[in-house]
Amino acid sequence: MDISRAMRIKLSQELPKYSKFFEGIRRAPSRGYRLNAIQTKLALKNALRYVPPKLHEKLAPEFMEELINRGRIYAYRYRPEGNIKAKPVDEYKGNILEAKALQVMIDNNLDFDVALYPYELVTYGESGQVFQNWMQYRLVKMYLEQMTENQTLIIASGHPVGLYPTIKTAPRVISTNGLMVGMFDNPDDFAIAAAIGVANYGQMTAGGWMYIGPQGIVHGTYITLLNAGRIYLGIPQDEDLKGILYLSSGLGGMSGAQAKAVEIAGGIGIIAEVDESRIITRYEQGWVSKISDNLDEIFEWVKEAKNNKLPLSIAYDGNVVDLWRYVVEKGINVDFASDQTSCHAVYEGGYTPYQVSFKEGRKLIKTDIKTFKQLIDESLKEQFRLIKL
């Protein structure tokens, strides 16, 4: 077993061609440039460590531009051309099946039809990344191609630490993400660590390379909704949620299961979503039955479904605060509710305040983050106020 060869895996001495961006593919908002001079220098060093020294002069300005404009160094130049799709396992290079299968899983997480922001390696949850940058993607693939049945690849926030000698029954990959401890265990310090290039928020199945979309959580969401009805609404054990109105928000990778789950449970669900592209995706995939930006129309559908005791899921193309305000003003009874916006990344695009549109909010993140945060705080307070009425 030649461990030394595997440990010397490096990117090519040749600079890859800069691949073009496809129109119509969702892009992550700027994460904001917040580093001081020392931190900026460290961020560049951490990115440049992946590439041969002779390429540093060419790549340093590119990486700096990404850091300023995107808030992260993604190394777009190292992204493969076109859509990345999971291929049949036998089409991947590798010495063992497990290593090939892991490559299938990685590529599936980055597919245009699967990932939330494919170019920024975000699979779901607004900020859940497979890797921090495309250099890590390429290097991990190279390590997996070299892996044997007696080796384990160690990954730290997307960074391939190396292949280590283990045994056949040991894990082939041990991966950690976003290990922030002690005084640094807070959102601000994590944002700095992520920008510097030493921390990755992998969510559960993005950095874990095993994302399967809403289907992975629809069963649990269905059970949760059904049991909420039984516990809080007195629904008998042998009945479902017929005639029950559920109100929530979010039609992303995980929240997208809500609409289908409430339909399976026999209820009526209105799910607010500010990003029209996510609504279209869920509708085309069959995860939601109707779409409208007209609340009068939506509640006519609700009235009809209630009268006929029929299950129905509706995507409201608008802000959940506006939905709650309508419900309160019209005196409409909501049986139970939830919220599945990405509030773990509330100031980074996971929540859009009602005062601005989705696109306007994206612009504010980059141009006036202070105002954006103020609007979010106001919007969240208003949302809670309306819910309590």
N, C-alpha and C positions, 0 to 999 in steps of 0.2 A: 504494500500500500504506500504510494508516493504522496505523503501529506505535503511535502515541501512544494510540489508542483501546484497543488490546489491552492496553497496559501499565497502563491505569487500571481494569482489571477489579477489582471489589470485591463483597463480599457485600452483600445487601440491607440497607436501613435498618430493615426490619421484622424483629422477632424471630420465628423459626419456632416453630411449636407443638412441644412436647416429645412425641415419638413414644413409644408404649408398647413395652415389651419383651415378646416372645412367650415363653411357657413352653416348656421342652424344648429350647431352643437353648443349646449350650455357651457358657459364659462364661469368659474368661481369669481366672486367679487375680489377686489383688492383687499388684502388682509391688513393694509395700512403699514406705512414705513415709520417705525417708531424707535429704531436703534440709534444709539449715540455713535460717535466716531470709532471708539474702541470695539464696540459690539459689531459694527459694520465690517470692520477689518477682519474680525474673527469669523463672521459669516462667510466672507469671501474665501478665507483660508480653508474653512471647513468644506466648502464646495469644490475648491480647486484641488484638494487632496486626492480627489477621485481621478483626475486626468493627468497625463504626462506633463512634466514641467515645460516642455517646449510649446505647449498649447495655452499656457497661462496668460500670456500677453494678449492673445486673441480673445480668450473666453472671459477674462476678468471684467471688461466693460459690458459684455452681454449679461453676465450674472448681476453686475451692479444695477443695470437698467431694470432687470426683472425684480430685484429687491426693492427698488424705489417705486416702481409702477404696480407691482403685484403684491408686495409685502413679503414675498418668499422667493427663494431661488429654486425654480423648477427644472432648470436646464433643458428648456424646450428643444434645443438642438439635438439632444440625445434621444428624443422620442422617435420611435419607428414611424415610418410614413403610413398614412391612412388609418383605417380602423383596426384596432387590435381585437381579434376574436379568438375564442378558445377553439383550437383545432383538435382533430382526433389525436388521442394520446400518442399513438405510434409515430406521428409526424414531428414530435419533439426530439431533440438530441438528449442523450443521457445514457448512463450505464445501468440504471435501475428504474423500474416502473414507478416507484414512489416519487422519484425526482421529476419524471416526466409529468406525472399527475399533478404535482404541485405547480408546474408551469401552466397547465391547463387552467387551474384555479386562479392563478394570478391574472392570466389574460382575460378570463371571463369577468373578473372584477373591473376591468378597464375598457370593456366593450362599449361602443357608443350607445347601444341599446340597453345597457345595464347601468353604467356609471352615471352619477349625478353630474360631475364635472370631469369628464375623461382627460382633458388636457392637463388638469391640475392633480390628477391621480386620486380624485375624491370619488369614492364609490357611493356613499350615502351619508345622511345625517349632517349635511352642510359642510362638515370638515373631516369626515372619516376617510383617511388616506391609506392607500396600499403601501406607498413609499413616500418619502419626502420629495424625491426628485427622480428624473429619468436616468440619471447615472446609476443610482441604486438599483433601479429596475434592471438595467443591462448587466450589472455586476452580479446580482443575485441569480439571474438566468445562467450566467457563466459558471457560477459555483454549483448550481444544480446539475448542469451538464457534466461536471467533473465528479460529482458525488458518487460514492460507493455505498454498499449496504452496511459498511462498518464505520460510517462517518455521520456526524451531526453538524448541521449548519446553524450557527448562532446569529440571530438577528436582533439588533438593538435599535428600536425606532426606525426601522427600514434600512439601517446600516448593516451590511454583512461583516460581522466581526471575523468570521473565518470558519473553515471546516475543521472539526476536531474528531480525533479517533474515539469511537464508542463501540457499541456492539449492535448486532443485527436487530435485536428487540428494542433498542433505544429509539426515541423519537428521531426522525430524520431532520426536523427543524425545531428549534426552540426559539420563540420570538417574544419580545417584550416591546411595549409601546408606552411612551409618555410617562416614564417613571419620575414623577416630581415628588419630592419628599420634604418634610419639615417646613421651614420658613419659605420654601419656594413652591409649595403646593397650593397655588392660587392661579386664577386665570391670567393675570397680568404677567407673572413670571413665566407661565407656560407659553404665552404668546411670544415673549422675547426668546425663549429657548427654541421655539419652533422656527422663528425667523433666523436665528443664528445657525440652525441646522443640526440641533442635537436632541430634538424631541418631536415625536410624531403622534398625532391623535388617531389611533387606528380603529376607533369604535370597537365593535365586537368582531365583525366579519369582514371589514375592509382590510385592516392590517393583519387580520387572521387568514386572509385569502380564501374565504369560503362563503361569500355573499350569494344568496339565492333570491333576493328581493322580497316583496310582501308575502309570497307563499310561505316563507320561513316563519312568519309570525301570525298569519291569519287564523290559525287554529287557536293559539293562545289568546288572541284578541277576541275571538268569538266566545270562548269560554269565560273570559273576563266580563264581557258585556252581558252574557246570559246570567251569570251569577250575580252581577250587580243588580240586575232586574229582580232576581229572586230575593236577595238580601235587603235591598232598599225599597223596592216597589211591591214586594209581596207576591211576585209571580209564582204560581204553584210549580212544583218540581216537574210536573208532566206537561207544562205549557211553555210556549216561547214568548217572544216580545211583540206579538201582534198588536198593532195600534200604538206602540210605544215610540216616542220621538226622542232621538239622540242627536245632540249637536256637538260638533267638534271642529278642529282645524288641522290641516296638514295632509297632503297627498303625495308625500315623498316616498322614499324607499321603504321605510318601516311604517310610517303613518298611513301609507297608501292601502294598508290592509283593513283600515277601519270601515270603509264603505262596504266592502264585500262581507266583512264579518257581521255587520249589523243586518245585512240582507239575509245571510245564512241563519241568523238568530230570529228572523221573522219580523224585525223592526223596521223603522223608517229613520234614515240617517241623512243629515245635512252636514257636509264637510266643507269648510271654507278653505280656499287655497288662493294665494296671491300670484303665484307663478303659473301663467296659463299653460306653459309647456308641460308642466307636471300633470295638470288636469288632462290635457290631450293624451299624454302617455298612459295614464291610468284608464282613460275611457277606451282607448284603442286596445289596451290589454284586457279589457273586460272587468276591471276592478271597480268601476262605478257605472251606474245605469243612465243617469241624466246629467246634463250640464246647463247652467244658466247663470247670468249675472243679474237677473231680475228677481228680486225677492218676492214680489207679488206673485209672479208666475210659480216660483218655487213652492210657496205655501198653498197655492191652489193644488199642486201635485200632492203635497202632504195631506191636504184635506181629503182628496180623492182616495189616497192610499189608506188613510185612517178609516174612512167610511167603509171601505171594502176589505179591511183587515189584510192588506197586501204588503209584502216587504218591498222597500224601495230605498235606493241610495242616490243621493244628489250631490253633485259637486257645485258649490257656490263659488263662482269666479269673482272673488272679492275678499275683503278683509273680515276676519272673524269679529272684530269689534263692531263693524257696521251690521253684521248679522245679529249680534247680541242686542245692539241698540234697536233694531227693527222688532225683535222679539219682545223687548220690554215695552216699547211704544205701542205695539199692537195688543199687548196683554196675552201673548201666546204662551201656553204652558209647555215647557220643556221638561220631559220626564227625567232625563239624566244627561250629563255632558262630560266632556273631557277636553284636552288640548294637547296636540302633539306637534307643535312647532318646535324647531330646534333651539330651545332656549338655553341649552348648554353652550351655544355660540351666539348668544342673543345680540351682541353688538357687531358680529362679523357676517351678518346676513341670514342668521337663523330665524329672525323675527323681523317682520316689516310693520312699522307703526301705521296706524290708520290714516294719519295726516298726509301721507305721501303714497304714490303708487309703487309697485314693485321696482320698476325701472328707475324711478326717482330716488328710491332708497339706495339702490346700487350705486348711483352717482354720488350720493352723500357720503357713503362709506369712504370713498376715495378723496372727495373734495372738502368735506366738512364733517369729520367724524364726531366732533363735539356736539354739533346741532343734532346729528343723527341719534346720538345716545340720549340726548334730552327728549327727543320725540318718542323714543322707545320707552323711556321711563314714564312719560305721560300716558302713552298708549296702554302700557301694562296696567297702570293704576286705573285707567278708565275701564279696561276689560274686567278687572276684578270688581270694580264698583257695580258694573252692569250685572255680572254674574250673581252678586249678592242680593240684588233687588228682588 
